[in-house]
Amino acid sequence: FDVERGITKWIDFTNDNSYTDSIFISHSTTRHNKNIDMKQLIESLSSAPIYFICFDLSEYHRFIETYHVDIPVLVCETILDMSKKISSCKLFIGNLSAPLACSIALHKPCIGILPTQPVHYFTDVKLNTNLSKYIPSYRVVNTQEEIMTILHEFVPTSIV
């Protein structure tokens, strides 16, 4: 695990200026964190447009149903399409998934939400903690307090 991965940005795209000030959220149901209240998180972001980004619309519907929030969705058909959109956003927030891996590879400011399920926890924590040592724009969180504190670092003017 103690490999210096991700030090060099290894993919890059021309940004789509329509998402420059946006915050993207991706939330897979397979690595859920019961400590994070996504509704509180979304309500705390006041000045930036927020989008849910995904490949599968069912993930969006589960997110909306679970957290009782109303944010627009960007459904991507390919990993290339998703990567181009993520390249353009201000901040990416998501649990461990392909969209988070894209944001890390792009060296986008991003927050990785660690899972609370024991089956994933040890490996995911070790790997992602190491990544956050080498990539200054990447932080990992496991609690509501951690994510709220880190948000001030990435988008201090957006917090209510």
Long-range contacts (C-beta under 8 A, 24 or more apart in sequence): 1-126, 1-127, 1-130, 2-130, 3-130, 4-134, 5-130, 5-131, 5-134, 6-104, 6-105, 6-107, 6-131, 6-134, 6-135, 6-138, 7-134, 7-135, 9-105, 9-106, 9-107, 10-105, 11-83, 11-102, 11-105, 11-106, 12-87, 12-106, 13-83, 13-84, 13-87, 13-88, 13-106, 14-84, 14-87, 15-87, 15-88, 16-84, 16-85, 16-87, 16-88, 17-88, 18-88, 19-51, 19-85, 19-88, 19-89, 20-88, 20-89, 20-90, 21-48, 21-49, 21-90, 22-48, 22-49, 22-50, 22-51, 22-88, 22-89, 22-90, 23-48, 23-49, 23-50, 23-51, 23-89, 23-90, 23-91, 23-92, 23-93, 23-155, 23-158, 24-50, 24-51, 24-52, 24-53, 24-74, 24-85, 24-86, 24-89, 24-91, 24-92, 24-93, 24-94, 24-99, 24-103, 25-50, 25-51, 25-52, 25-53, 25-63, 25-71, 25-92, 25-93, 25-94, 26-52, 26-53, 26-54, 26-59, 26-92, 26-93, 26-94, 26-95, 26-97, 26-99, 26-100, 27-52, 27-59, 27-63, 27-94, 27-95, 27-113, 28-59, 28-94, 28-95, 28-96, 28-97, 29-59, 29-62, 30-97, 31-95, 31-96, 31-97, 31-115, 31-117, 31-120, 31-124, 32-95, 32-115, 32-116, 32-117, 33-95, 33-113, 33-114, 33-115, 33-116, 33-142, 34-116, 35-116, 35-142, 35-143, 35-144, 36-113, 36-141, 36-143, 36-144, 36-147, 37-67, 37-144, 38-63, 38-66, 38-67, 38-69, 39-67, 39-68, 39-69, 40-144, 41-93, 41-144, 41-147, 41-148, 41-151, 42-67, 42-69, 42-71, 43-160, 44-148, 44-151, 44-159, 44-160, 45-151, 45-155, 45-158, 45-159, 45-160, 46-158, 46-159, 46-160, 47-157, 47-158, 48-90, 48-91, 48-155, 48-158, 51-89, 53-82, 53-85, 53-86, 53-99, 54-99, 55-82, 55-98, 90-154, 90-155, 91-154, 91-155, 93-147, 96-120, 96-124, 96-128, 103-138, 104-131, 104-135, 104-138, 107-135, 107-137, 108-137, 109-137, 109-138, 109-154, 110-137, 110-138, 110-139, 111-138, 111-139, 111-140, 111-141, 111-147, 111-150, 111-151, 111-154, 112-138, 112-139, 112-140, 112-141, 113-140, 113-141, 113-142, 113-147, 114-140, 114-141, 114-142, 116-142
